Amino acid sequence: MTAAQPFGVSGTPLSEWQNSTALRGALAVTVEELVPAGARLVVLAPHPDDEILTCGGLLAAMLERQDDVQLISITDGEGSHPGSVQWPTSRLRIARQRESECALASLGFDVPRLSWQRLGIADGQVAEHAESLIALLSEDLRSSDVLLTTWRHDGHCDHEAVGHCAAQAAANAGATLLEVPVWAWHWAEPNDPRIPWDRARKLSLNDDQQMRKRRAINAHLSQLQPDCSTGAPPVLDPITLERLLQPFELVFL
């Protein structure tokens, strides 16, 4: 899958995931277990919206600990609408940054106060900057940090590149790594042996956290609407959103 390819309407539907014995067997985990008191949660988002898709519920649960959260946006997401007249890269780069700000505010964050780095690496080209990204992260991370990002086998070039960089940087710094599937919900099967079920943990979300996450996703208008200039469907179509808005978040320890 390429950086700009939408999920589409195919893929494994939510009903099949709900019947997954492997998913049902994933052990429960709490916010305190994932991000112990005194630890910093560092979220690496390959694209604007990945911080919400991966861990919007966890972030909502961290609202009382906003000073313990750092967000690093790797790209500006300008490659999500290739060939679009409606969404040229220059417009997308600005719009998607603003959408992320609105999304985080919808979660309840004080955005001006949030520790937030934007690296501006070109969308779809993270792998080409892996060495410098690993060096930057390794220097910034503390051994007490919890580094959360997309799974390194997620099936999307940038998600995988960021995941691999995060794994190396976490190892260098002695930090804890958490990986989260995003695209895997689309291509994987309910009991897929390619998924590391032994490492999987489920963070249950309460009604308020689910509501905040849904509201935050809705802030990403560029990803939720069809492109009238190319005829492309929304990047985040209703079937995709069903899979990503389950009452829990799955993390790989």
N, C-alpha and C positions, 0 to 999 in steps of 0.2 A: 504494500500500500504506500502511496506517495503522500507527501505533505498536504497536497491540495485535494486529494480524493475524498469525497464525502462518504459517510457510512452507507448511505443508500437505504432502501426499504427492505433489502434482504438481510440475511444473517439469522442468528439464533434468537427466536422470540423469547420474551419474558416468561411466557407460560412454560417453555421447556426448561429454562433456568430454575423456575420454581419447583420443578420435579427432580432437580439434580441431587442425588444422594451425596455426592462429594461436597457440594456447596452447603447442604444441610449439616454435614459433619464438621464443617470448619468451626474451630473453637472460638468462643466469645472472648473479647478483649475490651478493656475499659480505656477511657481517655488517660487516666492516671497511669495505667500500665504502658501505654504507648508513649506518652510524654510526661515522665515523672516530674514532680515538683522540683523547680530549680533548673530544669532542662529547657533548652531553646528548640522550638520547632522551626526548621528551615525548609521551606517549600520551594522546590524547583519546578517551575511551570514552563514546559517547552513552548507553549503558545498561550496567548491570553484566553482564558476560560479553563485551562487545564488545572489551575489551582482550585477551581470550583468542582469540576468533574471528578477530580481525584479525591478531594478531601474537604469539600464545602461543609459537610456535616461536622467533621472534626474541628474545622476552623470556627464554626458556630459554637461548638462546645468550649472553645478557647477564648471566648469573648472577655472573660474576666482575667485573662492572662495575655492581653494584647502585646504587652512589652516582651513576652517570650516568643513572639512570632516574627520571623523574617521571611519575606517573599523575594525570590529571584526570578524575574521573567527573562527567559533565554532569548526568545524571538518576539517580534511584534505581530506575528500571525498574518503578515501581508500576502502570503501565498495561498490563502484559503479559497480564492475565487479566480482561478486562472482564466485569462482572456476576457475578463468581465469589463464592460463599459460602465456598468452600474457601480462596481466596486474595484476601481483601479488600485494598484498597490499603494499609491500615495494616500488615497482616502482611507483604505483599510488600516494602514499603519496608525493613523490618528484615531480612527473610530474604535479599533479594538483596544487600544490603550484606555480610552474613555469608558468603554464597556466594562473593562476590568475594574476600573475605579468605582463605577456604579454598582457592580456586582459585590465588591467587598463592602461598600457602604450598605448594601441591602442585607448582607450578613449581620451587620451591626458594628463593623470596624470603624474606628476613627482614622480614615484614610491618610490625612496629612501627618498623623502621628506614626503611622505604620513604617517599619523599617523595610524599604522596598528598593531593590536594585533592578534596573532594566539594562540588559546587556546588548540588545539590538543586533544579535547575530541573525543573519539572513534566514528566513523561513525555508526549511528543507535542506539547510546546509550545516546543521549543527555538527555532524560527523567531521567535517573539514576543520572544525575549530576545537576538536576534542582535547588536544594537548594543552592549549591555553585555558580551556574551561576547567580541566582537572587541576591545573596549577592554581587558578583563581580560587576554586572551591577549597582545595587543600590548605591554602593559606588562611582562608576565612573561617573554616570550621574549627570548633572546639571539640575536645573528646567527649564532653557532656551533651553535645548536640544530638538531636534526632533529625536526620535528613530524609525528607519524604519527596518522592518523585514518581514518574511513570515507570512501569515495569520494563526491564531491559529487553524483554522478548514480546513486547506489546503488539508488534506488527505494523508499526508506523516508524518511518526512518528517524524522525526527530525524537520521538518518545524513546526509541531504543538507544539512540546515541546519548541522550541525556541520562537515561538509566545506567548505561555503562560508565559514563563519566562520574556519576554520583557514587556508584559502587566503588570505583577506584579511589575517589577523593575521601569517602567515608573510611575506607581501609587505611589510607595514608594518615588520617587525622585521629583514628580510633573512635569515630562517631558511630552512632547507630543508624542503620539504613532501613527505611521502609519503602517498599515498592507497591504501586497501585495499578491494577489493570484498567484500561479505558477501552481501547480498540479490541481487546481480547473478548469482551462481552459480545462483540459482533461476529468474530470468526471462529471462536472456540465452541466446542460442544459441551453439553452439561456435565459430563464426567470425563472431560478431555484429559488424557494423561500428560499432555504438554503443559498443563497448569500445575504449579508446585503446591498441590493441596496440603502437603505436610507443613508448609510454611504459612498457610492461609489463616487469617484471623478475621472475625466479623465484629465491627464496631456498630452496635445498635444505635439508631438515631431516634430521639423522641420527636413528638409531633412538631414542636417549635423548631428544632434543628432541621427537620425535613422541609418545613415551610420556608425557612430562611434559605436553604439550599435551592429549592425550586425558584424562589424569587430572584436569587442571584443568577441562576442560569438564564432566567427570562431577561436579564439585562443585556445578554449577548445577542442583540437583534440581528446583527449581520450574519450570524450563524443559524438563525431560526427561520429566516425567510428565503423563499426561492429567489433565484437570480433571474429577473425578467429579461436581462440582456443576453443571456446564454441559454436560458431554459433549464439550468441546473437546479436540482431540488435543494432544499435546505441542507446544510452540512449536518446539523442536528435535527433529524426528522423525528416524528412522534414515536416510532418504534425504538429508535436509539434512546430517546429521553426516558422511555419506560424502563429500559434496562439500567440506565444510569441513575434513576431516582428510586431505587429500592430502599426499604427502610433500614438499610445498613450500608456501611462501606467496607469493602474487602481490601485487606492489606496483606502483603507478604513480608514476614519478618526475616 
